[in-house]
Amino acid sequence: MDRRLYPTTPIVGVGAAVFRGREVLLIKRGKPPLQDVWTLPGGRVKESETLTDAVAREILEECNINIEIKDLIDIFEYIEKDDRGKTAFHYLVFDFLAVYRSGITTPKSDALETLWVPMDRINEYNVTDKAKEIILKGFEMLEY
C-alpha cells in the first residue's frame, strides 16, 4: 500500500524553487497529488535524512541536476481530501531557495516533464497559487 495515500500522520516533504538566472525550474507531476500540474520539484524526507540533504537528493532524482541550497523560503501544509471528506494526502512541506549548479535537466522519477521557465512567463503555466507564491518569494530573496 502507498504510505502517502490516507496517511495516519502528516508526511514531511521538501521542495525547491531552483533558479538559473531569471528562469525557474518547473516539473509536471506524474503521480498524485497534483498529477499533470506544473509545480516545484521535491518529495518526501527519508528517515535520518536532513531537510537539505533530502531536497538535494529529490532534485537530482527528479531532474538530474545538482543545486546549491541558499535558504528556506517557506513551510506550508498541503491537505487534500477525497469525495467522502477523508484526508487522502497530508504533507508538511519545507520549500527552499536553490540555484542551478550542474547537470542536464532531464525528467526522471515522478516528473513527466521538466522546464526552465522565464519569470515573466510563469503565469502561462498551470501552476498552483501556492507554488507561484513560493517562486515569487524565492526570486525576491535572490541577490543579483
N, C-alpha and C positions, 0 to 999 in steps of 0.2 A: 504494500500500500504506500502511496505517496505521502510522506510525512508533512508535506507543505499544504495538502488539502485537508480541511477540517482539523486544524492543529488544536491540541489541548492547551497550549500556551503560545504566546507570540513568538515568532521566529526572528532572530536578529539577522538583518540584511545590510549590505553595503552597496553603494553605487558611486559613480564619479561623473562629474562634468569635466570631460577631458578636452582641453583646448590645444589647438595647433594654430598659433597666430590668432586671427579673428574668426576661426572656424571651431565648431563644437562637434564632437563625435556623438552620433545617434546610432542606435541599433533598432531593428524591427524585431520584436519578440516573437519567438516561435512557439512558445508554450504559455498557458495561463499562469498567473493572471496577466491581463493586458496583452493577450495574444494578438499579433498583427498590428500593434500600436508602436509608433516610434517613441523611444524613451532613452534613458541613460543606461549604459551598461552596468552590470552589477550582479549580485547574487547573495547566497547565504554564507554566513560565517561558520567555519568548521570548528569543532572542539579544539581548544588550546591554541587557536589562531587569533592574532591581534586583528583589530579592525583594519589597520593599514596594510597588513600582510594579506588579508582577505580581499581587499579591493584591488590590490596589485595583481593577485592571482586571478581574480574574476575577469579583469580587463584582458589579461593575457589569454585566458581560456576562451573568452567570447570573441575577442577582436584581434588577437595575435600581435599585440603591441605592448611595449614597455612604457611605463609612465613614471613621472615624478609627482608624488603627492605633496601638495602645498599646505592645505589646511582643511578643516571641517567646515562645510558650508551650512549644513542644517541637519536636524534629526526630525523625521516625521513618521507618523503611524499610518499604515495602509491597512484598511479593513474592507473586505468585500464579502457581502452576504449573498446567499443563494435565494431562490424564489420562495423558500419557506421561512426566510429570515435567519437562517443558521449561518454562523461565520464560516465561510469557505476558505478564506485566506486572512491571515493576520500577521503583519510584519512591522517591526521597528527598524526603520531604515536610516543608516548614517550615510549621508551623501558628502563626498569630498570634492575639493577642487584639485585638479591634476593637470599636468601638461604632458603632451606627447614627447617621448624621448627617442624611440626607435621601433623599427618593425614595419611590415607592410600590412595595412589594415585588411583583414580577411574575416568574414563571418564564420564563427565556429560555435560549438556547444549550443546554447539556447538562442543564439542570434540568427535570424533568417537573412538579414542584410545589415551592412554597416555603411555609414555615410558621413562624410565631413560636410557639415552644413554651415555656410556663412551666417554670421549672427543676424544680418539684416534679412535673411530668408527663413528664419526659424518658424514664422507663422504659416508658412506654406505646407508644413508637415503636420500630420495627425499626432500631436504631442499633447500629453495631459497638461492641465493648468499647473499642477504641482511641479512637473518636470521643467516647464518653462520658467517657473519662479526660481527653481534651483539654478538653472542655466544662467538666468539674468543676474542673480545674486553672485554666482561664481565669477561671471565676466567682470562685474564691478570690483571684485576682490583682486583681480589680476593687476599687476603693475606693468604698464607699458611705458 
